[in-house]
Amino acid sequence: MARPKETFNKREKEKQRQKEKREKREKMVERKAHSGGKTKTLADMMAYVDENGNITSTPPDPNKKIVFNVEDIEIGVPKMKEEDPLKEGRIDYFDSVRNFGFIIQTNGEKVFFHANQAKYSVQERDIVNFFVERGPKGWNAVDVTKKG
């Protein structure tokens, strides 16, 4: 006896595909029936943004149109206000053996300094003026001078 060319699995898969097609067609017909033939027009689907950035369904009033001058528009990062580069602080700690120390600025931040950057013999609790520059491990005080 000859075997059928289609196996049981193939027949079952084909039946499943046909069933899914039929269900899809039925859903499409049902959607068309419930929509009542109404399709949205382009005007119904449009959304507008008002002057406050809110999305609305009403178009903007042309009488309230604001005209901007292109030259007035600035693109970029706003410039930061210039600070006085000369800082003031008090020497909080100084290691005379290894020639380094820390200065507490008037705003409370600590800055490292080396004795080579001081223009006088350094003592703890001295009030000093200095400049700050970026070093490999953070901010460093340079040109340290005693105040007064």
Backbone hydrogen bonds, N-H to C=O, Kabsch-Sander energy under -0.5 kcal/mol:
donor,donor_aa,acceptor,acceptor_aa,energy
11,R,7,T,-1.9
12,E,8,F,-2.3
13,K,9,N,-2.5
14,E,10,K,-2.2
15,K,11,R,-2.3
16,Q,12,E,-2.1
17,R,13,K,-2.3
18,Q,14,E,-2.3
19,K,15,K,-2.2
20,E,16,Q,-2.3
21,K,17,R,-2.2
22,R,18,Q,-2.2
23,E,19,K,-2.4
24,K,20,E,-2.2
25,R,21,K,-2.3
26,E,22,R,-2.2
27,K,23,E,-2.3
28,M,24,K,-2.0
29,V,25,R,-2.3
30,E,26,E,-2.4
31,R,27,K,-2.4
32,K,28,M,-2.1
33,A,29,V,-2.0
34,H,30,E,-2.1
35,S,31,R,-1.6
36,G,32,K,-0.7
37,G,32,K,-0.8
38,K,35,S,-1.5
39,T,37,G,-0.5
45,M,41,T,-1.4
46,M,42,L,-0.8
48,Y,56,T,-3.2
50,D,48,Y,-0.5
50,D,54,N,-2.7
53,G,50,D,-1.9
56,T,48,Y,-3.3
64,K,61,D,-1.3
65,K,62,P,-1.1
70,V,68,F,-0.5
72,D,69,N,-1.2
73,I,70,V,-1.1
74,E,72,D,-0.5
75,I,73,I,-0.5
76,G,74,E,-0.5
87,K,85,P,-0.6
87,K,130,F,-3.6
89,G,128,V,-2.2
90,R,104,I,-2.4
91,I,126,D,-2.4
92,D,90,R,-0.6
92,D,102,F,-2.2
93,Y,102,F,-1.5
95,D,100,F,-3.2
96,S,94,F,-0.8
99,N,95,D,-1.3
100,F,95,D,-1.2
101,G,113,F,-2.5
102,F,93,Y,-2.3
103,I,111,V,-2.9
104,I,90,R,-3.0
105,Q,103,I,-0.7
105,Q,109,E,-3.3
106,T,88,E,-1.5
108,G,105,Q,-1.7
111,V,103,I,-2.5
112,F,139,W,-1.2
113,F,101,G,-2.3
115,A,99,N,-2.5
117,Q,114,H,-2.0
118,A,115,A,-1.2
119,K,144,V,-2.5
122,V,120,Y,-0.6
125,R,91,I,-2.9
126,D,123,Q,-1.2
128,V,89,G,-2.8
128,V,126,D,-0.5
129,N,145,T,-2.9
130,F,87,K,-2.1
131,F,142,V,-2.7
133,E,140,N,-2.6
135,G,138,G,-3.6
138,G,135,G,-0.8
140,N,133,E,-3.1
141,A,112,F,-3.0
142,V,131,F,-3.1
144,V,117,Q,-2.1
145,T,129,N,-2.8
147,K,127,I,-2.7
